[in-house]
Amino acid sequence: MGAGVTGTGTAWHLAGQGHKVLLADPLLARPIPSKPADRDLNGSTASLGVLMGHAFRRSSGRAWRLRQRSMTLWPSWVEQLNHPESPLQLETPLIQLASDAEEAQRMQQLADSRPDSGLQFITNKKLEQADPPWPQAGHGAMLSKRDGRIDPLQLLRALRRSLVEHNIELRATEVVELLRQSSSDRSQWRLLTADGGIDDFDVVVICSALGSTKLLQSLGHQRPMDAVLGQVLELQLNKPAKPWSGWPAVLTCGGINLIPQGQNRLWIGATLEPGVTADPAAQETMKRLNDLAPAWLEDSQLLGQWHGLRARPRERPAPLLEELEPGLLLASGHYRNGVLLTPATAEWVGQHVDQQSITSP
């Protein structure tokens, strides 16, 4: 497994089903930071945690079903994980600004086609007056009352606290090799870890993002993934404002998310950059919001920045949810939707683990 949100959430779900679980990842040795910072961040700790499930344009197919299932499960996940030591909540709503008349028309059609989904199209004349004012694309916006975000760092803290409660074995080490056992062995898989550990398991779940490829290659499974870097900026407004009056939890403009963070602070992200090296020019383009940035945003001061890597499957749709062999499950390559799809991914894994338990001798 992996210790990002998807791997940790899957381990928590499996333990809740009564399974004995080992979660192995060198990242477990690191404390969860109080806020993102640009040093060796993985996809989860660098994520903005945006949950865009109901406002998804498609209305059929696997991607749609996974989003719908996750959005159904998230409230119960938050209720179970919320604790005074690790408070957790869903922050809503999410608002998408239409970039042109054609997109506005699509938004209107989408809202009309899903009357019970919490979607509502708002014409430009009826847009709420906000302080500071929103970017003005001039074509209206779509309000998604049930979409929004969850703080990934708070989520990881809540999950880790609950893992301890479930007596899940946490091992801060890397899995260096995965071996098939002989047909006479009850346990089908042997894990060799960097700390010298040798462990046998009935089922192995790989949730290691870009690290998944190396483990699978030695077994003859080719699942290449490409790194896509995303940069995020933390900005300080220069003008005093009311506490984000009229702002949603997430405001999306031209594919860029703006997220209020306390008084007069804003997170803005994220870029889509191939490879593992951040491009300074991409920061400037993002901050300009494709030339729609209001004056207050252009005048804001940079407080901090960070970036993380997403794993995008090559020539396959994201995410990779596959039973590659009996007892070998792949749940990785979520690209930009690792946090969003964690509950549905964990449920998929749990169903396959239960099926494996039924069919094993």
ABEGO torsion letter per residue (X at the ends): XBABAAAAAAAAAAAAAGBBBBBBBAAAABBBBABBBBBGBBAAAABAGBBBAAABABABEAAAAAAAAAAAAAAAAAAAABBAABBBBBBOBBBBBBABAAAAAAAAAAAAABAAAGBBBBBAAABBBBOBBBBBAGAEBBBBAABEBBBAAAAAAAAAAAAAAAGBBBBBBBBABBBBBBAABABABBBBBAAGBBBBBABBBBBAEAAAAAAAAAAGBBBBBBBBBBBBBBBBBABBBBBGBGBBABBBBGGBBBBBBEBGBBBBOBBBBBEABBBAAAAAAAAAGGGABBAAAAABBBABBBBBBBBBBBGBBOBBBBBABBGBBBBBGAEAAAAAAAAAAAAAAAAAAAAAAAABX
